[in-house]
Amino acid sequence: MENERTGLNQDIYDRIARLKDNISSVVVGAGPAINHMITALIAGGHVLLEDVPGVGKTTLARSLAASLTARFSRIQFTPDTLPGDVTGMSVYNMKTGEFEVRKGPVFANIVLADEINRTSPKTQSALLEVMQERQVTIDGVTYSVEEPFMVIATENPMDFSGTFPLPEAQLDRFMMKLSVGYPDNDDTMLLAKRYLNGQLEKELSPVLNEEDVMMLRQKALQVKVADSIIEYTSAIIAGTRINRELRFGASPRAMLDMLAAIRARALTLGRDYCIPEDVVTMARVVIPHRLQITTEAAMNRYDAVSILESVVKGVSIPSSL
């Protein structure tokens, strides 16, 4: 994250830099993904990590959680995972003769939904309420989760065996969909050396607490978004809705997530205002996973990412802020 330091004090940037450096001390070769994860944390959004096995998706999620004093929980999704295993359930207490609520692992600040697409859509949907409303309903009683709250889900590509596609409503609740990717040659050498020196499983110490995260979220709300930036963002969203290669475009929730993400990105770069580059950069991770391409577009080997790029190119960049 290049520090532009425009309109923000040094302390804010230093806190964000400490978080990034702490995660980078364990996760090798995933700079863009780390930056976006921190942006999503500050924006109050959830993240879906999709990539092939073994590239560090779970390590990235755990490293972010370990860098915070916030409560962390992990749900390992399998084909027999039930909704109650996620949210919790009422259990009969034989001593008291009454039912008591046992809250599930979703009651945490950072929730890792590991290999989320290895369980059924019914169980995946157990996360819908808490991701959107920050609450869980168990036997008709609603319980709030504590802020900051963030779901980080990992999944393998859809063409892998034993996977279930995520419902559209579930995908739309993830602010960003990211890929870690393979490390380049230099990062591969660094990874190998850390492994041979026994430093691969480094224990991280927290560098921020819950109050720090909430403070950063409040600071992000103070980042200025000019009308021209709002119009630029809206035009890109609208462009996905009229594109003939898409069955349907980005939702109103996508628009709101975009605005939250560009504010948070500006903050991570030390600015108290947004620029067109924030919009384009965030569009590439906020919008594609929400789009559904037509059968004809798929047969012509188009994908959501390439279609979005064509939409962005067709929208005029604002000349003044």
Secondary structure, 3 states (H helix, E strand, C coil): CCCCCEECCHHHHHHHHHHHHHHHCCCCCCHHHHHHHHHHHHHCCCEEEECCCCCCHHHHHHHHHHCECCCEEEEECCCCCCHHHHHEEEEEECCCCEEEEEECCCCCCEEEEECHHHCCHHHHHHHHHHHHHCEEEECCEEEECCCCCEEEEEECCCCCCCCCCCCHHHHCCCCEEECCCCCCHHHHHHHHHHHHCCCCCCCCCCCECHHHHHHHHHHHHCCECCHHHHHHHHHHHHHHHHCCCEEECCCHHHHHHHHHHHHHHHHHCCECECCHHHHHHHHHHHCHHHCEECHHHHHCCCCHHHHHHHHHHCCCCCCCC
